[in-house]
């Protein structure tokens, strides 16, 4: 079964939902704000477009969905006020992308209303900004494919999404007893995981290079590891813990199903990312 057809974060706003369990992801978005601010400011100064098209890839559904987008709009408003040409703030077209199973219903039933309410509360009218000139669209599909027309995006943002692979790597049938990479995984399994990440990330970059305008900007934040140690605690510990839990309750899960289950995730090192780029 294709990962893109089944993978999604827990929907809704209940206690087990992604919306209620995504503080770590929120912290990362806040930590990288300065980097995004510099990038979007540089873009606006160099291009000064009348409409800025922003894509958030892997938006999920919850309080983080509009967090980066709201920050980017604030920066552009400040830039437009200080613009020597006295140009009014641009219009915004925001694209929220995730896999088809994402809880887009919650985004457009409630979160979108909150987003516009926040824009209106901040709007004093002094800079000519009109919240109604911010248009939001949902785009369902894998970001390992083309999602937008050529040269249509000014800014691409993705946070805590690119460690997810497009599929479980081929050729890992001998990873029995494990659901991810472990210190006892064979060299062929380790190689298969890396090569899948390499193909996926290269494809992602190729697709975005076609969709971004000239001098567009892209900020990517992904879950990785500090060095070449594949099995450090920060990378595979949680999956080993999950594997242990599954073994404990193994009586209720068929062994064949356990052996066939592998997590489609890879946490790259800085060197691996640089090599692909």
Rosetta blueprint (number, residue, H / E / L):
1 X L
2 X L
3 X H
4 X H
5 X H
6 X H
7 X L
8 X L
9 X L
10 X L
11 X L
12 X L
13 X L
14 X L
15 X L
16 X L
17 X L
18 X H
19 X H
20 X H
21 X L
22 X L
23 X H
24 X H
25 X H
26 X H
27 X H
28 X H
29 X H
30 X H
31 X H
32 X L
33 X H
34 X H
35 X H
36 X H
37 X H
38 X H
39 X H
40 X H
41 X H
42 X H
43 X H
44 X H
45 X H
46 X H
47 X H
48 X L
49 X L
50 X L
51 X E
52 X E
53 X E
54 X E
55 X E
56 X E
57 X E
58 X L
59 X L
60 X L
61 X L
62 X L
63 X L
64 X L
65 X L
66 X L
67 X H
68 X H
69 X H
70 X H
71 X H
72 X H
73 X H
74 X H
75 X H
76 X H
77 X H
78 X H
79 X H
80 X H
81 X H
82 X L
83 X L
84 X L
85 X L
86 X L
87 X L
88 X L
89 X L
90 X L
91 X E
92 X E
93 X E
94 X E
95 X E
96 X E
97 X E
98 X E
99 X L
100 X L
101 X L
102 X L
103 X L
104 X H
105 X H
106 X H
107 X H
108 X H
109 X H
110 X H
111 X H
112 X H
113 X H
114 X H
115 X H
116 X H
117 X H
118 X H
119 X H
120 X H
121 X H
122 X H
123 X L
124 X L
125 X L
126 X L
127 X L
128 X L
129 X L
130 X L
131 X H
132 X H
133 X H
134 X E
135 X E
136 X E
137 X E
138 X E
139 X E
140 X E
141 X L
142 X L
143 X L
144 X L
145 X L
146 X L
147 X L
148 X L
149 X L
150 X L
151 X L
152 X L
153 X E
154 X E
155 X E
156 X E
157 X E
158 X E
159 X E
160 X L
161 X L
162 X L
163 X L
164 X E
165 X L
166 X L
167 X L
168 X L
169 X L
170 X L
171 X L
172 X L
173 X L
174 X L
175 X L
176 X L
177 X L
178 X L
179 X L
180 X L
181 X L
182 X L
183 X L
184 X L
185 X L
186 X L
187 X H
188 X H
189 X H
190 X H
191 X H
192 X H
193 X H
194 X H
195 X H
196 X H
197 X H
198 X H
199 X H
200 X H
201 X H
202 X H
203 X H
204 X H
205 X H
206 X H
207 X H
208 X H
209 X H
210 X H
211 X H
212 X E
213 X E
214 X E
215 X E
216 X E
217 X E
218 X E
219 X E
220 X E
221 X E
222 X L
223 X L
224 X L
225 X E
226 X L
227 X L
228 X L
229 X L
230 X L
231 X L
232 X L
233 X H
234 X H
235 X H
236 X H
237 X H
238 X H
239 X H
240 X H
241 X H
242 X H
243 X H
244 X H
245 X H
246 X H
247 X H
248 X H
249 X L
250 X H
251 X H
252 X H
253 X L
254 X L
255 X H
256 X H
257 X H
258 X H
259 X H
260 X H
261 X L
262 X L
263 X L
264 X L
265 X E
266 X L
267 X L
268 X L
269 X E
270 X H
271 X H
272 X H
273 X H
274 X H
275 X H
276 X H
277 X L
